[in-house]
Amino acid sequence: MSLVKITTIAMSVLFTVSCSPTDPPPPPKKTVFDPLTHQLDRARDVQKTIDDSAAKQRAAVDSQERGDNAP
């Protein structure tokens, strides 16, 4: 019985290893939503730029209110 168990386990391991993919998956195909996601990415980048600018301006105003030197 143990020979049958060992053979079964060995065959299942070899089958699993031999069927595993070796090539990387292909890049995703373009979809209908690509222009929309591109616009969303651009909008997020613009929002980040605006937020950074607002933070710099807020820091400059706060430092002027305290009488500190300009940052």
Secondary structure, DSSP 8 states (H G I E B T S, - for coil): -HHHHHHHHHHHHHHHHHHS--S--------TTHHHHHHHHHHHHHHHHHHHHHHHHHHHHHHHHHT----
